[in-house]
Amino acid sequence: MTIDEWKELGDTLQTTSSKFSTLYPALQKIMPDLKGKDVLDAGCGDGYGVMWLRGLGAKIIGIDIAEKNIEACKQRDPIGKYLVMDVRKLALKERFDYVLSSMVLLCFHDKQEMTKAITKMSSYLKKDGRLIITTVHPAFDTINENMESLTRKPLNAYSYAESGLEIKYQHKTKLFSFINFHWRIEDYSDSISEAGLVIERVVEPLPIPGSEKTDKGLYEARRQYPPYIIFVCKKSNFHAS
C-alpha cells in the first residue's frame, strides 16, 4: 500500500495465515541459526516477526514508518525494541547480520525510491550480512484464489510488463482498501544491483505439509500460485571491501 495508507491502516492488519504456513517456514530455512544474531525487521508491522525472531534467539529491532503501528507493538510486546523510522532514512548505531524487509517495497510507486530504500537498508549490514527482501510474487499478484481475507485487481488493464501498475486490494469483510504497486522480477533485480548487492538466492516458498488441514482449497491455490518471492542479497565483492 502507499506510505500514507500504511500510516493510516497499518495497525488494523494482522499477520495472515499465508505467513504462518508459507513465509515464516521459508525464512527459518534461510536463517537456520539465529542464536545471538543481530537482526533488523525493517517494516515490522504488527510485531509478530520481531517476537518470532526473538524466540529463535535473535537480538532484534523492529522499525516501521507508521507511528500507530509502533505504539501497538510496544503495548503488545513491552520487552521488544521498536522505533518509528523510514527505511529510506535509517539512523541506527547497530549493524546487522540480517536485515529483513517484508512487503515494504510494494509501497513505492517510483523505482528510484525502491533502490534508495534497498541501498539504505544494505548500508546497515555487517560485512557478511544478508538483506532478505520478501514481496508479493509479481507473476501472481492479481490472483485472488491464494488470498484469505483480501481480493485484488489492477486499476488499469493488467500487463505483467507494466512496471508500477497499481493493484487495488479490498478487504472481504472490513470496509477498507489500499494500493500496492506491481514490479517485475527484473525491476527488483535491477534495484538490488544498483544498490551494490548481488542476489545470492531466490526462494518461491510453498505452503508447508500439514497446512492443508486448515483449508485445503487455499493450500492448493498457494501451491498453484505462490504468494511470495524472497530475494536473499549480499554485498558485492566491490562494495564489501
C-alpha positions as a printed NumPy array, in Angstrom:
array([[  0.   ,   0.   ,   0.   ],
       [  1.103,   3.604,  -0.314],
       [  3.045,   5.013,   2.602],
       [  0.153,   7.299,   3.568],
       [ -2.271,   4.344,   3.503],
       [  0.082,   2.297,   5.658],
       [  0.38 ,   5.07 ,   8.221],
       [ -3.411,   5.141,   8.433],
       [ -4.255,   1.435,   8.194],
       [ -1.134,  -0.388,   9.333],
       [ -2.236,  -1.357,  12.833],
       [ -5.542,  -2.765,  11.549],
       [ -3.768,  -5.534,   9.606],
       [ -2.728,  -8.733,  11.35 ],
       [ -0.27 , -11.45 ,  10.349],
       [ -2.074, -13.68 ,   7.856],
       [ -2.3  , -17.451,   7.509],
       [ -0.073, -17.368,   4.42 ],
       [  2.783, -16.009,   6.517],
       [  2.357, -18.716,   9.156],
       [  2.053, -21.571,   6.654],
       [  4.301, -20.345,   3.858],
       [  6.524, -17.342,   4.533],
       [  7.898, -17.883,   8.041],
       [  8.861, -21.54 ,   7.468],
       [ 10.816, -20.431,   4.383],
       [ 12.538, -17.633,   6.294],
       [ 13.558, -20.042,   9.035],
       [ 15.302, -22.212,   6.432],
       [ 17.092, -19.149,   5.053],
       [ 18.178, -18.105,   8.57 ],
       [ 18.666, -21.514,  10.245],
       [ 20.754, -20.413,  13.235],
       [ 19.662, -17.095,  14.701],
       [ 21.034, -17.525,  18.217],
       [ 22.877, -14.335,  19.099],
       [ 22.461, -12.846,  15.627],
       [ 21.676,  -9.159,  15.198],
       [ 18.53 ,  -8.698,  13.108],
       [ 16.605,  -5.655,  11.894],
       [ 12.946,  -6.158,  10.964],
       [ 12.581,  -3.201,   8.592],
       [  8.828,  -2.774,   8.325],
       [  7.77 ,  -4.771,  11.365],
       [  4.003,  -4.269,  11.03 ],
       [  2.146,  -5.843,  13.952],
       [  5.391,  -7.012,  15.579],
       [  4.79 , -10.731,  15.136],
       [  8.032, -11.137,  13.179],
       [ 10.02 ,  -9.43 ,  15.926],
       [  8.598, -11.75 ,  18.571],
       [  9.086, -14.798,  16.336],
       [ 12.713, -13.948,  15.571],
       [ 13.472, -13.204,  19.223],
       [ 12.007, -16.59 ,  20.114],
       [ 14.578, -18.149,  17.769],
       [ 17.409, -16.432,  19.637],
       [ 17.94 , -13.263,  17.606],
       [ 18.787,  -9.869,  19.032],
       [ 16.1  ,  -7.981,  17.181],
       [ 14.996,  -4.401,  16.499],
       [ 11.716,  -3.613,  14.757],
       [ 11.124,  -0.414,  12.819],
       [  8.073,   0.87 ,  10.996],
       [  7.109,   4.161,   9.397],
       [  3.631,   4.055,  10.975],
       [  3.68 ,   5.569,  14.462],
       [  0.424,   3.863,  15.433],
       [  1.947,   0.521,  14.447],
       [  4.925,   1.062,  16.726],
       [  2.72 ,   2.127,  19.615],
       [  0.618,  -1.03 ,  19.167],
       [  3.788,  -3.163,  19.056],
       [  5.082,  -1.638,  22.274],
       [  1.808,  -2.405,  24.027],
       [  1.661,  -5.938,  22.641],
       [  5.348,  -6.679,  23.269],
       [  6.69 ,  -4.484,  26.105],
       [ 10.122,  -6.137,  26.134],
       [ 10.702,  -5.55 ,  22.418],
       [ 12.696,  -2.686,  20.898],
       [ 10.578,  -0.76 ,  18.386],
       [ 11.337,   2.511,  16.613],
       [  9.425,   4.786,  14.225],
       [ 11.656,   5.059,  11.184],
       [ 11.551,   5.272,   7.387],
       [ 13.673,   2.573,   5.677],
       [ 14.965,   5.256,   3.289],
       [ 16.217,   7.367,   6.209],
       [ 17.584,   4.889,   8.714],
       [ 19.593,   6.292,  11.615],
       [ 20.85 ,   3.424,  13.749],
       [ 24.09 ,   2.715,  15.609],
       [ 23.892,  -1.046,  15.161],
       [ 24.979,  -3.222,  12.252],
       [ 23.117,  -6.428,  11.466],
       [ 23.696,  -9.997,  10.382],
       [ 20.273,  -9.915,   8.735],
       [ 18.021,  -7.093,   7.613],
       [ 14.55 ,  -8.399,   6.845],
       [ 12.331,  -6.283,   4.597],
       [  8.864,  -7.807,   4.249],
       [  6.35 ,  -6.26 ,   1.817],
       [  7.937,  -2.815,   2.18 ],
       [  8.904,  -2.344,  -1.472],
       [  5.266,  -2.636,  -2.554],
       [  4.748,   0.867,  -1.096],
       [  6.904,   2.59 ,  -3.688],
       [  5.438,   3.842,  -6.965],
       [  8.879,   5.061,  -8.073],
       [ 11.63 ,   2.564,  -8.845],
       [ 14.306,   5.048,  -7.757],
       [ 12.715,   5.218,  -4.305],
       [ 12.804,   1.422,  -4.14 ],
       [ 16.526,   1.461,  -4.989],
       [ 17.073,   4.166,  -2.369],
       [ 15.387,   2.021,   0.279],
       [ 17.454,  -1.058,  -0.616],
       [ 20.664,   0.99 ,  -0.595],
       [ 19.95 ,   2.435,   2.833],
       [ 18.967,  -0.923,   4.354],
       [ 22.061,  -2.627,   2.944],
       [ 24.307,   0.054,   4.474],
       [ 23.44 ,  -1.375,   7.906],
       [ 24.617,  -4.89 ,   7.087],
       [ 27.722,  -6.358,   8.619],
       [ 30.392,  -7.364,   6.106],
       [ 28.942, -10.864,   5.667],
       [ 25.345,  -9.869,   6.383],
       [ 22.294, -10.599,   4.282],
       [ 19.402,  -8.41 ,   3.199],
       [ 16.306, -10.569,   2.841],
       [ 13.613,  -8.968,   0.714],
       [ 10.156, -10.519,   0.743],
       [  7.457,  -9.275,  -1.581],
       [  4.275, -10.425,  -3.265],
       [  5.184, -12.689,  -6.175],
       [  4.771, -10.38 ,  -9.194],
       [  3.732, -13.227, -11.504],
       [  0.656, -13.892,  -9.358],
       [ -0.18 , -10.519,  -7.801],
       [ -3.634, -10.372,  -9.369],
       [ -4.617, -13.922,  -8.328],
       [ -7.337, -13.998,  -5.676],
       [ -7.503, -17.769,  -5.069],
       [ -4.385, -17.669,  -2.868],
       [ -5.682, -14.77 ,  -0.744],
       [ -7.509, -15.401,   2.527],
       [ -9.066, -12.083,   3.578],
       [ -8.429,  -9.78 ,   0.614],
       [ -9.311,  -9.533,  -3.055],
       [ -7.228,  -7.642,  -5.591],
       [ -7.428,  -6.336,  -9.121],
       [ -5.424,  -3.872, -11.231],
       [ -6.852,  -0.375, -11.594],
       [ -5.987,  -0.434, -15.296],
       [ -5.674,  -3.219, -17.851],
       [ -3.26 ,  -5.814, -16.486],
       [  0.067,  -6.479, -18.104],
       [  2.932,  -8.162, -16.304],
       [  5.236,  -5.859, -18.276],
       [  3.633,  -2.718, -16.798],
       [  6.068,  -1.733, -14.031],
       [  4.485,   0.355, -11.286],
       [  0.952,  -0.8  , -12.13 ],
       [ -1.494,  -0.021,  -9.317],
       [ -3.167,  -3.083,  -7.789],
       [ -6.18 ,  -2.402,  -5.578],
       [ -6.628,  -4.623,  -2.514],
       [-10.082,  -4.799,  -0.919],
       [-10.775,  -6.489,   2.403],
       [-13.539,  -9.074,   2.08 ],
       [-15.356,  -8.16 ,   5.303],
       [-13.875,  -4.883,   6.578],
       [-14.535,  -1.586,   4.857],
       [-11.078,  -0.637,   3.708],
       [ -8.909,  -0.932,   0.621],
       [ -5.396,   0.074,  -0.383],
       [ -2.994,   0.179,  -3.318],
       [  0.133,  -1.913,  -3.901],
       [  2.452,  -1.399,  -6.837],
       [  3.345,  -4.156,  -9.28 ],
       [  7.035,  -4.56 , -10.038],
       [  8.535,  -7.212, -12.28 ],
       [ 11.207,  -9.608, -11.047],
       [ 13.604,  -7.739, -13.327],
       [ 12.738,  -4.462, -11.582],
       [ 13.613,  -5.919,  -8.196],
       [ 16.815,  -7.402,  -9.604],
       [ 17.821,  -4.07 , -11.146],
       [ 17.242,  -2.156,  -7.905],
       [ 19.184,  -4.723,  -5.89 ],
       [ 22.11 ,  -4.488,  -8.322],
       [ 22.019,  -0.681,  -8.39 ],
       [ 22.191,  -0.73 ,  -4.587],
       [ 25.532,  -2.565,  -4.784],
       [ 24.198,  -6.01 ,  -3.883],
       [ 24.103,  -9.37 ,  -5.58 ],
       [ 21.29 , -11.885,  -5.33 ],
       [ 22.617, -14.971,  -3.608],
       [ 19.394, -16.943,  -3.771],
       [ 15.768, -16.647,  -4.906],
       [ 13.093, -18.542,  -2.978],
       [  9.47 , -19.05 ,  -4.039],
       [  8.024, -20.532,  -0.833],
       [  5.245, -23.097,  -0.921],
       [  2.918, -23.922,   1.988],
       [  4.285, -26.483,   4.412],
       [  2.809, -30.004,   4.502],
       [  0.046, -30.231,   7.055],
       [ -1.3  , -26.712,   6.47 ],
       [ -3.849, -28.161,   4.037],
       [ -5.768, -29.465,   7.055],
       [ -6.895, -25.93 ,   7.849],
       [ -8.078, -25.01 ,   4.335],
       [ -7.349, -27.45 ,   1.524],
       [ -8.524, -25.097,  -1.225],
       [ -6.274, -22.281,  -0.031],
       [ -3.36 , -24.708,   0.362],
       [ -3.752, -25.932,  -3.221],
       [ -4.108, -22.395,  -4.555],
       [ -0.882, -21.336,  -2.826],
       [  0.913, -24.26 ,  -4.418],
       [ -0.502, -23.351,  -7.815],
       [  0.079, -19.611,  -7.418],
       [  2.934, -18.924,  -4.948],
       [  2.026, -15.783,  -2.986],
       [  5.588, -14.652,  -2.229],
       [  9.05 , -14.345,  -3.667],
       [ 12.152, -13.879,  -1.498],
       [ 15.467, -12.361,  -2.607],
       [ 18.45 , -13.184,  -0.404],
       [ 21.057, -10.493,  -1.087],
       [ 24.628,  -9.828,  -0.024],
       [ 27.169,  -7.114,  -0.667],
       [ 29.125,  -7.464,  -3.866],
       [ 32.869,  -8.011,  -3.546],
       [ 33.468,  -4.478,  -4.74 ],
       [ 31.323,  -2.943,  -2.011],
       [ 32.226,  -5.457,   0.693],
       [ 35.792,  -4.127,   0.941]])
